Amino acid sequence: MPSAARRLRPLHVVLVGLAVLLLLTSIAPARAEPRAGYPPLPIALDRGFVGNLTAPTLAPGNSGTISFTVSDPLAAPLTSVRVDLGVYAFNGFPGNATSFVPVAGAPVLVTPSTSGPQANLSVGSVAPGHVYDGSVGIASASTTPSGTFAVRVSLAFNESGTAYYLASRGWFNASVWAAATELPNGSATLNLSVLGVSGVLPETAVLVRSSEFDWVLAGLLAATFLLVGAAAWVYFRRGGSRSGAR
């Protein structure tokens, strides 16, 4: 006969998903860049700039690596390429408490010269058809709480004398995101002009688990966070409009 804990597991999964949805709909972090009206790129190209995002699962006090690639799907080289990553939100377990960084003991991003909640990486130039393999360290403390830490991503570059800027969901507050992704009749859209960016990127999350942390719920928590966080990017990257709205 299944135990009470096993019978309650589906309820736990539902609660985890609801907690993540509440977190993502209430995000209100500061933007890394001013809303300067960057020219929109074809939405179908968004997936061609930053990809292969991978993040580790850490025990408190351990460290790992977040890796990614930067590619050039355009006809001319990308110059002055910069990738910014930031740990910005936390979904805790048990209890599914949600909060925004700074959180006591939150993991920090580590580069050869910096350590903190955000890392700014200079990539230089990327030629058409070429791929840059990048990474940044991430370190937890012995006091890091168990749960999922969301990591947002942005990309800035110049191409043929024009500056472009792409960012993931985590760089926008809830009201700006809603204004850019929902029409008055409730239908979905994506207006890059409202966001003030050239495109939308995916993001990732780092899972921190203590020795007593439930492996199954840990995986479900991380998977839910990533799927919900990337849903808009996956949906809206289809198509080729440069108008700024779809």
GIPEFEN-V188986 format. One line per field, one symbol per residue. ss: DSSP state (2 for helix, 1 for strand, 0 for the rest). phi: phi as a letter, one per 30 degrees, with the letter a starting at -180 (. if undefined). burial: # if it has 24 or more other C-alpha atoms within 12 Angstrom, else .. A space follows every 10 residues. Layout:
ss->???
phi->???
burial->???
This chain:
ss->0002222222 2222222222 2222200000 0000000000 0022222201 1111001100 0011111111 1000000111 1111111111 1100000111 0000000111 0000110111 1111110000 1111111110 0000001111 1111111110 0111111122 2002222222 2100000100 1222200011 1001111100 0000222222 2222222222 2222220000 000010
phi->.dddddddee dedddddddd dddddcdbdd ddbddciddd ceeddeddcb bhdbbdcbde jcbabccabb bcdcdcddbh dbccbbdbbb cdbdjhdcac ddbeiddcdb cebbaldbbc cdcjbbdeic bccbabdbbc cdcdddlccd bcbbbbacbh icdbbbbded dcdddddddd bbdedjddab cddddibdac cdbbacccbd dcddeddddd ddddeddddc edddddddjb dcdjbb
burial->.......... .##.###.## #.###.#.#. ##.....### ########## #.######## #.######## ####..#### ########## ####.##### #.#..##### #....##### #.#.###... .#.####### #..####### #########. ..######## ####.##### #.......## ########## ########## ..#...#### ########## #######... .#.###
